[in-house]
Amino acid sequence: MLPTIEWKDDTVVMIDQRKLPASEVYVTCKTAKEVAKAITTMVIRGAPAIGVAAAMGIALGMRKSSATGTKQFATEFQRICDLMAGTRPTAVNLFWAIERMKRTFAAAAQNGGSVAEITERLVSEAHAIHDEDVASCRSMGAHGATLVPDSAKILTHCNAGALATAGYGTALGVIRAAAESGKKITVLADETRPFLQGARLTAWELVKDGIDTTVITDNMAASMMRLGHVDLVVVGADRIAANGDVANKIGTYGVAVLAREHGIPFYVAAPISTVDLHTPDGSRIPIEERNDREVTHMGSARLTPEGAHVRNPAFDVTPSKYVTAIITERGIARAPYEESLAQLVGSGQ
Ligand code: MRU
């Protein structure tokens, strides 16, 4: 599998997810500003991947800094953290990664580190965030695979795969781990309007892995469930509130309600960095509204008439009552989520 994001010779290199699957091209970011732009414009997307990109973007910005004294260096650091924080609002992994970089900076500065020493600490922290993300996806996969019956027909929404993380994936990590353990699973990938993460990215990843994958348009999911073509649903998350409400790609809520109606388990796979205990419930999660053009156009072709209003919320919130279980790298949480999530978060401290 090609790397989603890589630190290479003091640049940050990302596969351009806007161009997949038609072409596999890479974007090389030489500055923090270029990394921020890559996040905003969806060169890289997916909650954990955005967190890794922000951390690498901060490290890159400080590596390229011309500041000589620690005071000027600290001012620049704050400016770059603010730049990253302004890229996308919903995925909490972004803010989690920025906070981690801030703690690293503070610890290195407190120890009397020079500009060069602080920079080294920031670069190695960004690498650690990357590597830990891959490890946590693997662990999530191992936990999640225990919930997948042999020959399961699995529906997923959006792309929560290697492309959305530093590697292996969250929801697709569960699917990969089940397949690797010998289970004869098949996957239904929701196309995921308007950005088509399911049709373009999930299908691309799974086909490459030799996993039997069928793409459906989003409005086919209900019928597929009623006809018995779905045994379980597994999706990723951009932010999980303390009560277990889950923000994920627009359309996830509808899938969860449908799953409940048809008696199908609805699982969410996400790292602990996606759990936001400071947000009590889903109503407090900021939902990004993206550009109208994602809805009005397909490539350069206009789909909607001039003058029609458009809405483009990129995420929705699934109330925790629809969530059968939340799969994390530290284990599986079930309702009541206030207790189970707090326990899992606490177990790592
Ligand atoms: O707008 P995107 O493509 O960044 O949204 C991605 C999703 O909603 C994913 O399902 C989520 O980030 C989980 S990724 C492991």
Residues whose N, C-alpha, C, O or C-beta is under 5 A from the ligand:
A	BS01	MRU	R45 G46 A47 P48 H157 C158 N159 A160 G161 A164 T170 G236 A237 D238 N248 K249
